[in-house]
């Protein structure tokens, strides 16, 4: 994989020009893209800024985000060839930092569940996950050092875990969703895919103008970790649980303090209501597409929006009340158990076989609804080489702690790989 | 003015067809628009649905909201002739209800402060206010029974008051902003302009699928009212204060319970930080336009975004903390004073003379930041015929009470006019 920080170190040392760094991405795309199919479109001969803290960094932009110079097709024939007037806010910000938005990456139709053409770089025949399939796969295949994705259910953390890359879903609202095709204004969250945790922290710090989010090159410290297994939903697969157990053992051996946390009932309740909130809002957000192009929606999205027409405003309002209650209660949970972060699985198991499904978001939906920062880290592979991931989760606005704990786990895994 | 409910009563009685109702709007536009200049574009020979609870209702859509069949120009040459792919969610919803989005109404450039060409229907030479200038003026001039507007500072309540119509800024998030050009994701609120309070309540009930928001045709009841004068900012003009006093006197005479409320310090603090939040977010939301078309932004917006570049993330984060504190404290204020609604001025005075300014939003910014429902009602005229307005304000989510109290005041004013 291409590390954003390694590229930047070489560029700052003068041993690599920004133009040559972009050429590395272009060469990797030429080599891997025919097999992986992570991209929808790609710049040819892009203008490469010579300066800026992200000069030389090629970025993949999920095709649900507006770009003025590349089509924005939302993974849907309804937007075939569509050219927005403006770039999404995050894309403009990346340009200001010197980065090159080089390619649009595949998205499931309107970032929902209908699969893309993209393949998992670690195992042909397995899904890369979704909805940010292309962003996860492009980083995993070494084509790009940075990609933008979005999560409404589990669309950053799940594909990142399936593809063996770092996925960062920051606190709700930290990265602007302006210029993103909305599917739920309560849930839509913009985030990042990178090779390593420090790469993601560095990009987030620059993109948000918050230097405190950057990780120091030195020791991230010893986190106090609460392990959550979400016993209110179907249990995870043994391989995933074993990977989490290995992380636990190494973390304790390294001196971190771990304890088990059972989530109070309000969180189980909120978990069960995520779909009501998402679907009620999606029915409004995608109402023009549903009213005028029902037949061209993906089959899964179409059927989902059919059902969503029946959700009452009262059911939505009641669900939002529970969500607010759970959000208010979460800081107390961290305080009561005296933990910096929660650690749980990024997905119930490795990437499922086949391309009919993008996998299951049940380890993501609650945390998206709570708006809290989540970082997934690769923690090994299954017998057939499929990546597994765990995610660190912090309080709303405490992205720095989620990143530091993720970096701690990444270093543990790296040490044990030696 | 055209009353939405009166038109609908005639249509339901079979004495007016939807097509003929739309023709009334078309005729009024032909007569008044050359003078008022409230519209950017208008459908010719629109398809008029025969059925639906808003069949026969012509709607004005602020030109900051996407429409697939009419250009969407944001009040800016940067978007000259721009045609979005989809309708904004609220526009699709109106179509589903049978309404006809007939015209786009003028907006200041990106809903900021640079004035439009629109004139105040009540006094040539005075501003109609902004940023939803065209929507307010078109309803005031009797061209349309319903118009959509947006408020980030004071862009619904102020122009509605200046033009002598009802303006409704619902609770934050109640009407979806999907397909609205964002300037601040924390503040942007979609709302309505109508001839009367019951018209606005009826439209809001239908658009949100919440029948409980509709006003009963009968007595709205006696509200418990707390009067707020915002003594932390420059005092209002005498004519406006006198109008508020007259409302107070008639309300008490009618049996309502009124008391004065001095806002605790956190609200003054939040008031002062609205600009930091708006500008920090606008700098991101409009960053593509600023980076690529700085010279074509309005002069006021351009200068504002220049200054906004210097707002730090830390200043923004600190401001958001104060805003959250004020939001949490507001329900206690209502409870402590045992009031249903707050009553205050909609603007510091009548529409100022001239077209260089759209007026002052200091009686609006705090309430936009708090996300609470506000309804402005016309309460008389100045000596030279300019309308004055007062606004009712309720707790977040308590739009029904804000509407009922506004209806109560509207009926008082109507009675005293007799």
Interface residues (C-beta under 8 A of the other chain):
Chain A: X68 X78 X79 X82 X85 X86 X87 X88 X89 X91 X92 X93 X95 X96 X173 X176 X177 X178 X179 X182 X185 X186 X208 X209 X210 X281 X284 X285 X287 X288 X289 X291 X312 X313 X314 X317 X397
Chain B: X68 X78 X79 X82 X85 X86 X87 X88 X89 X91 X92 X93 X95 X96 X173 X176 X177 X178 X179 X182 X185 X186 X208 X209 X210 X281 X284 X285 X287 X288 X289 X291 X312 X313 X314 X317 X397
